């Protein structure tokens, strides 16, 4: 009778820790982010885990880990040390928020001007606390336009191991411009 629960407990223990995004970094995560950022100067980018392409958009999640790794990378490019006050400032600025940078495509130069982002979480929505839409998108060789937008969401309603969907709609007509599923457990 105990064989089933014991087998399940052993499988869970053997599988290792369950990944989840960190909205506030531990000392070990902080050290890992700095090591990753400093070591990335010989590569084109830090890592691909933060960028998702889907639904006609490309979204980069700027987690506290990613932000710290980026700071360490920039310091390494300058051949400078990352100062403790820079680390503290980065953590303080990013605490309790998830920043998403979205590259969106549309048919007019001003298509992104009135876009409204939301995160679908279960049956509810989390509205952005900050939205910066590019007013005049860049014309692409194919005749379409490319806009770079930034959205900030509070993390209080987000499960660090959960899945959410970024939905960007046109405020005027309500048409959906992009729908990008995000697995928060895939990010660091």
C-alpha contacts under 8 A as a table, 3 or more apart, distances in Angstrom:
res1	aa1	res2	aa2	distance
1	X	4	X	6.74
2	X	5	X	5.67
2	X	6	X	6.10
3	X	6	X	5.20
3	X	7	X	5.98
4	X	7	X	5.20
4	X	8	X	6.26
5	X	8	X	5.07
5	X	9	X	6.13
6	X	9	X	5.09
6	X	10	X	6.12
7	X	10	X	5.12
7	X	11	X	6.15
8	X	11	X	5.12
8	X	12	X	6.21
9	X	12	X	5.20
9	X	13	X	6.17
10	X	13	X	5.12
10	X	14	X	5.99
11	X	14	X	5.11
11	X	15	X	6.10
12	X	15	X	5.27
12	X	16	X	7.11
13	X	16	X	5.89
13	X	17	X	7.92
19	X	161	X	6.89
19	X	185	X	5.30
19	X	186	X	7.00
20	X	160	X	5.08
20	X	161	X	4.64
20	X	184	X	6.42
20	X	185	X	3.93
20	X	186	X	6.82
20	X	187	X	6.89
20	X	188	X	6.91
21	X	63	X	7.63
21	X	160	X	5.02
21	X	161	X	6.70
21	X	184	X	5.60
21	X	185	X	5.32
21	X	186	X	7.10
21	X	187	X	5.19
21	X	188	X	4.84
22	X	25	X	5.89
22	X	63	X	7.41
22	X	64	X	7.15
22	X	65	X	7.21
22	X	160	X	6.81
22	X	188	X	6.15
23	X	63	X	6.80
23	X	64	X	6.21
23	X	95	X	6.52
23	X	96	X	6.32
23	X	97	X	7.27
23	X	98	X	7.72
23	X	155	X	7.33
23	X	160	X	7.68
24	X	64	X	6.72
24	X	91	X	7.39
24	X	95	X	6.22
24	X	96	X	7.61
25	X	28	X	7.90
25	X	29	X	5.61
25	X	30	X	5.89
25	X	64	X	7.05
25	X	65	X	6.97
25	X	91	X	7.91
26	X	29	X	5.13
26	X	30	X	6.09
27	X	30	X	5.04
27	X	31	X	6.26
28	X	31	X	5.16
28	X	32	X	6.15
29	X	32	X	4.98
29	X	33	X	6.06
29	X	65	X	7.21
30	X	33	X	5.21
30	X	34	X	6.33
30	X	65	X	7.05
30	X	68	X	7.46
31	X	34	X	5.22
31	X	35	X	6.13
32	X	35	X	5.05
32	X	36	X	6.01
33	X	36	X	5.13
33	X	37	X	6.05
33	X	65	X	5.69
33	X	66	X	7.11
33	X	68	X	5.99
33	X	69	X	4.61
33	X	72	X	7.77
34	X	37	X	5.11
34	X	38	X	6.05
34	X	68	X	6.50
34	X	69	X	5.23
34	X	71	X	7.99
34	X	72	X	5.27
34	X	73	X	7.82
35	X	38	X	5.27
35	X	39	X	6.05
35	X	69	X	7.63
35	X	72	X	7.75
36	X	39	X	5.17
36	X	40	X	6.13
36	X	46	X	7.26
36	X	69	X	6.14
37	X	40	X	5.23
37	X	41	X	7.39
37	X	46	X	6.47
37	X	68	X	7.62
37	X	69	X	4.13
37	X	70	X	5.80
37	X	71	X	7.23
37	X	72	X	4.82
37	X	73	X	4.28
37	X	74	X	7.99
37	X	76	X	7.87
38	X	41	X	6.30
38	X	69	X	7.50
38	X	72	X	5.39
38	X	73	X	4.86
38	X	75	X	7.73
38	X	76	X	5.46
39	X	42	X	7.03
39	X	73	X	7.49
40	X	43	X	5.21
40	X	44	X	7.58
40	X	45	X	6.75
40	X	46	X	5.47
40	X	73	X	6.43
41	X	44	X	7.45
41	X	73	X	6.23
41	X	76	X	6.91
41	X	77	X	6.51
43	X	46	X	7.12
45	X	48	X	7.63
46	X	69	X	7.53
46	X	70	X	7.41
47	X	50	X	7.07
48	X	51	X	5.67
49	X	52	X	7.76
49	X	186	X	6.79
49	X	187	X	6.10
50	X	60	X	5.37
50	X	61	X	5.21
50	X	62	X	7.23
50	X	66	X	7.81
50	X	187	X	5.98
51	X	58	X	6.90
51	X	59	X	5.55
51	X	60	X	4.28
51	X	61	X	6.51
52	X	58	X	5.66
52	X	59	X	5.26
52	X	60	X	6.44
52	X	180	X	7.70
52	X	182	X	7.60
53	X	56	X	7.35
53	X	57	X	5.76
53	X	58	X	4.28
53	X	59	X	6.34
53	X	180	X	7.47
54	X	57	X	5.56
54	X	58	X	6.45
54	X	179	X	7.19
54	X	180	X	5.42
54	X	181	X	7.58
55	X	178	X	5.38
55	X	179	X	5.17
55	X	180	X	5.73
56	X	104	X	6.81
56	X	105	X	6.84
56	X	177	X	7.91
56	X	178	X	6.05
56	X	179	X	7.84
57	X	102	X	6.66
57	X	103	X	5.61
57	X	104	X	4.88
57	X	105	X	6.92
57	X	178	X	6.13
57	X	179	X	7.78
57	X	180	X	7.24
58	X	102	X	5.68
58	X	103	X	5.12
58	X	104	X	6.86
59	X	100	X	6.43
59	X	101	X	5.54
59	X	102	X	4.41
59	X	103	X	6.37
59	X	180	X	7.64
60	X	100	X	5.63
60	X	101	X	5.12
60	X	102	X	6.50
61	X	98	X	7.20
61	X	99	X	6.01
61	X	100	X	4.66
61	X	101	X	6.54
61	X	187	X	7.93
62	X	65	X	7.90
62	X	66	X	5.63
62	X	67	X	6.05
62	X	98	X	6.54
62	X	99	X	5.12
62	X	100	X	6.00
62	X	101	X	7.58
63	X	66	X	5.09
63	X	67	X	6.12
63	X	94	X	7.66
63	X	98	X	6.01
63	X	99	X	6.83
63	X	187	X	7.66
63	X	188	X	7.01
64	X	67	X	5.07
64	X	68	X	6.15
64	X	90	X	7.65
64	X	91	X	6.46
64	X	94	X	5.90
64	X	95	X	7.36
65	X	68	X	5.28
65	X	69	X	6.14
65	X	188	X	5.86
66	X	69	X	5.06
66	X	70	X	6.07
66	X	188	X	7.09
67	X	70	X	5.08
67	X	71	X	6.28
67	X	90	X	7.22
68	X	71	X	5.03
68	X	72	X	6.21
68	X	87	X	6.90
68	X	90	X	6.77
68	X	91	X	7.79
69	X	72	X	5.09
69	X	73	X	6.12
70	X	73	X	4.98
70	X	74	X	6.18
71	X	74	X	5.13
71	X	75	X	6.19
71	X	82	X	7.53
72	X	75	X	5.10
72	X	76	X	6.09
72	X	82	X	6.10
73	X	76	X	5.05
73	X	77	X	6.25
74	X	77	X	5.13
74	X	78	X	6.47
75	X	78	X	5.11
75	X	79	X	6.07
75	X	80	X	5.06
75	X	81	X	6.08
75	X	82	X	5.88
76	X	79	X	4.69
76	X	80	X	5.85
76	X	81	X	7.13
77	X	80	X	7.63
82	X	86	X	6.76
82	X	87	X	7.31
83	X	86	X	5.24
83	X	87	X	6.56
84	X	87	X	5.07
84	X	88	X	6.19
85	X	88	X	5.00
85	X	89	X	5.98
86	X	89	X	5.09
86	X	90	X	6.09
87	X	90	X	5.20
87	X	91	X	6.24
88	X	91	X	5.17
88	X	92	X	6.06
89	X	92	X	5.06
89	X	93	X	6.02
90	X	93	X	5.22
90	X	94	X	6.20
91	X	94	X	5.28
91	X	95	X	5.86
92	X	95	X	5.34
94	X	97	X	5.76
94	X	98	X	7.48
96	X	154	X	5.87
96	X	155	X	5.24
96	X	156	X	6.89
97	X	152	X	6.44
97	X	153	X	5.51
97	X	154	X	4.54
97	X	155	X	5.14
98	X	152	X	5.63
98	X	153	X	5.17
98	X	154	X	6.31
98	X	155	X	6.28
99	X	150	X	7.04
99	X	151	X	5.67
99	X	152	X	4.39
99	X	153	X	6.38
100	X	150	X	5.75
100	X	151	X	5.14
100	X	152	X	6.29
101	X	148	X	7.12
101	X	149	X	5.72
101	X	150	X	4.43
101	X	151	X	6.34
102	X	148	X	5.83
102	X	149	X	5.11
102	X	150	X	6.14
102	X	151	X	7.81
103	X	146	X	6.79
103	X	147	X	5.69
103	X	148	X	4.58
103	X	149	X	6.30
104	X	112	X	7.91
104	X	146	X	5.73
104	X	147	X	5.25
104	X	148	X	6.45
104	X	149	X	7.64
104	X	177	X	7.86
104	X	178	X	7.43
105	X	144	X	6.70
105	X	145	X	5.46
105	X	146	X	4.63
105	X	147	X	6.30
106	X	109	X	7.76
106	X	111	X	5.97
106	X	112	X	7.62
106	X	144	X	5.88
106	X	145	X	5.21
106	X	146	X	6.61
106	X	147	X	7.96
106	X	177	X	7.92
107	X	111	X	6.79
107	X	143	X	7.85
107	X	144	X	5.20
107	X	145	X	5.95
108	X	111	X	5.13
108	X	137	X	7.77
108	X	144	X	7.17
108	X	145	X	6.25
109	X	112	X	7.89
109	X	135	X	7.86
109	X	136	X	5.20
109	X	137	X	4.83
109	X	138	X	6.86
109	X	139	X	7.11
109	X	145	X	5.95
110	X	113	X	5.51
110	X	135	X	5.71
110	X	136	X	5.07
110	X	137	X	6.22
111	X	114	X	7.30
111	X	115	X	7.90
111	X	135	X	7.95
111	X	136	X	7.94
111	X	137	X	7.49
112	X	115	X	5.43
112	X	133	X	5.84
112	X	134	X	6.06
112	X	135	X	6.35
112	X	136	X	7.65
112	X	137	X	7.23
112	X	147	X	6.46
112	X	170	X	7.78
113	X	133	X	5.69
113	X	134	X	6.21
113	X	135	X	4.83
113	X	136	X	7.51
114	X	133	X	7.44
114	X	170	X	5.99
114	X	171	X	5.48
114	X	172	X	6.97
115	X	133	X	6.94
115	X	168	X	6.35
115	X	169	X	5.50
115	X	170	X	4.57
115	X	171	X	5.53
116	X	131	X	7.59
116	X	168	X	5.56
116	X	169	X	5.27
116	X	170	X	6.22
116	X	171	X	5.89
117	X	127	X	6.89
117	X	128	X	6.37
117	X	131	X	7.47
117	X	151	X	7.22
117	X	166	X	6.92
117	X	167	X	5.73
117	X	168	X	4.33
117	X	169	X	6.40
118	X	125	X	6.24
118	X	126	X	5.65
118	X	127	X	4.80
118	X	128	X	6.10
118	X	166	X	5.93
118	X	167	X	5.44
118	X	168	X	6.49
119	X	125	X	5.53
119	X	126	X	5.03
119	X	127	X	6.55
119	X	128	X	7.87
119	X	164	X	6.22
119	X	165	X	5.43
119	X	166	X	4.64
119	X	167	X	6.19
120	X	123	X	7.07
120	X	124	X	5.95
120	X	125	X	4.63
120	X	126	X	6.49
120	X	164	X	5.54
120	X	165	X	5.01
120	X	166	X	6.45
120	X	167	X	7.20
121	X	124	X	5.30
121	X	125	X	5.70
121	X	126	X	6.99
121	X	158	X	7.30
121	X	163	X	7.33
121	X	164	X	5.16
121	X	165	X	7.02
122	X	125	X	7.95
122	X	164	X	7.48
126	X	153	X	7.21
126	X	154	X	7.81
126	X	157	X	7.47
127	X	153	X	6.73
128	X	131	X	6.46
128	X	151	X	6.28
128	X	152	X	5.45
128	X	153	X	4.63
128	X	154	X	7.28
129	X	151	X	7.72
129	X	152	X	5.69
129	X	153	X	5.62
129	X	154	X	6.90
130	X	150	X	7.96
130	X	151	X	5.64
130	X	152	X	5.03
130	X	153	X	7.23
131	X	149	X	7.50
131	X	150	X	5.93
131	X	151	X	4.60
131	X	152	X	6.58
132	X	149	X	5.55
132	X	150	X	5.12
132	X	151	X	6.37
133	X	147	X	7.51
133	X	148	X	6.92
133	X	149	X	4.58
133	X	150	X	6.67
134	X	137	X	6.15
134	X	147	X	5.60
134	X	148	X	5.85
134	X	149	X	5.80
136	X	147	X	7.40
137	X	145	X	5.50
137	X	146	X	5.18
137	X	147	X	4.54
137	X	148	X	7.64
138	X	145	X	5.25
138	X	146	X	5.07
138	X	147	X	6.44
139	X	143	X	6.31
139	X	144	X	5.98
139	X	145	X	4.48
139	X	146	X	6.44
140	X	143	X	5.43
140	X	144	X	5.47
140	X	145	X	5.59
140	X	146	X	6.77
141	X	144	X	7.44
154	X	157	X	7.26
154	X	158	X	7.96
155	X	158	X	5.11
158	X	162	X	7.24
159	X	162	X	4.86
159	X	163	X	7.80
159	X	184	X	7.80
160	X	184	X	5.76
160	X	185	X	6.20
161	X	183	X	7.53
161	X	184	X	5.63
161	X	185	X	4.45
162	X	183	X	6.32
162	X	184	X	5.67
162	X	185	X	6.44
163	X	181	X	7.22
163	X	182	X	5.71
163	X	183	X	4.46
163	X	184	X	5.80
163	X	185	X	7.70
164	X	181	X	5.97
164	X	182	X	5.28
164	X	183	X	6.51
164	X	184	X	7.43
165	X	179	X	6.63
165	X	180	X	5.51
165	X	181	X	4.22
165	X	182	X	5.68
166	X	178	X	7.70
166	X	179	X	5.66
166	X	180	X	5.08
166	X	181	X	6.23
166	X	182	X	7.19
167	X	176	X	7.14
167	X	177	X	7.72
167	X	178	X	5.76
167	X	179	X	4.59
167	X	180	X	6.58
168	X	176	X	6.00
168	X	177	X	5.54
168	X	178	X	5.17
168	X	179	X	6.57
169	X	174	X	5.66
169	X	175	X	5.48
169	X	176	X	4.30
169	X	177	X	5.33
169	X	178	X	7.12
170	X	173	X	5.75
170	X	174	X	4.89
170	X	175	X	5.29
170	X	176	X	6.35
170	X	177	X	6.67
171	X	174	X	5.33
171	X	175	X	7.83
176	X	179	X	7.43
183	X	186	X	5.56
183	X	187	X	7.46
184	X	187	X	5.55
185	X	188	X	7.58
